[in-house]
Amino acid sequence: MKTKPAHQSKQISCSSQVSSKTTSRLNHAKKIACRSLALSGLLAFVSPASAAIIFATGQNNGDSSHTSGNYYYSIDTATGVATAISPLLPGSSPAGLSAIGNQLVGFKNGQHGAVDPVAGTFAPAGASNGFSITGYEVFNGFGYGVPTSGSDRRLQQIDLLSSTATPLGEGNPIGAVMDSFYGEAPGTNNPFIISMGSVGDTLYGIHIGGSKNNLLSLDPSNGSATVIGGVNAVGTSGNPGEGRFSGFSALTGVDEDSDGMYDTLYGNVNFFDPDAGGPESSQRLGGVARYDLSNGTWEMVGTNPGLIFFGFGSSPASRSTVPEPPAGFAILLLTGAAMEYSAAAPPVPWLHGNKARCG
């Protein structure tokens, strides 16, 4: 595994090493950014001496501070405390979240789309590609995810304008790596990548299933993967007994040092079983955890009893908790419509740095 300094070194020097393929991808991504909603300042709340924020989709069923149901939340990474920031949602929300600069995005019903977590809306792009994907990450100008149903469990590259999916690799490349790692016969494992995020120049996903809950790094060039840490490293982290924690459905990179690049991986821990399969019921934990990328384990930051989370997303250099938006800003969020970028339009933050500095 690369260390954080190695990641930073590669990022800082990448402007002189961009290949024509990377340039093409970044140009493609800039085109997408120019067509995003006029809501791009939503994630850019800045407070110099405070923790980063994570946006989440989730469900309340036990927290008396707000009505039961689905919401968008903001999470303070210093404490792990989640705050509902949207109205009660009338239906489901995107299971997978990510960010393009300061624009929160997600994946729902086979479509990429723009997310407004304060209004609680999702604006899909293109037509459904038919895939059920719960772990989603925008990386170098494309969306990525692995279907969690059906026979094709390859890493899919998602076009951000049309939502068209392109499979990466032949056969079952992720499953083949898992077969080798777990010492099992070829064809034994079918990946279930429930969550996805990125740090530096690496995509990560979490596979869940039985006693094989592991963090993987994913290669978008060929759809392959590498399992990180020991067998069931995610499933046994922090446990007084194996199987006590479960529900690792959200993952995101976070920019902890405010340099405009993701440097730390955060995820969720939805449930705690006090007697590991015994008669006692599992508890809705709403846990927020910080991952160690060297061994695939996590450490709990904080919990939100009564909540569970479906997806995490964070913008590079987003700081502090989300304040109540001023009246004028709220009007912009509720009335903003899709617009083409023009000389008269405000600059789109992603074109000026943040996650893809090499452009």
Secondary structure by P-SEA (a helix, b strand, c coil): cccaaaaaaaaaaccccccaaaaaaaaaaaaaaaaccccccccccccccbbbbbbbbbcccccccccbbbbbbcccccccbbbbcccccccccccbbbbcccbbbbcccccccccccccbbbbbccccccccccbbbbcccbbbbbbcccccccbbbbcccccbbbbcccccaaaaaaaaaacccccccccccccccccccbbbbbbbcccccbbbbbbccccbbbbccccccccccccccccccccccbbbbbcccccccccbbbbbbcccccccccccccccccccccccccccbbbbccccccccccbbbbccccccccccccaaaaaaaaccccccccccccccccccccccccc
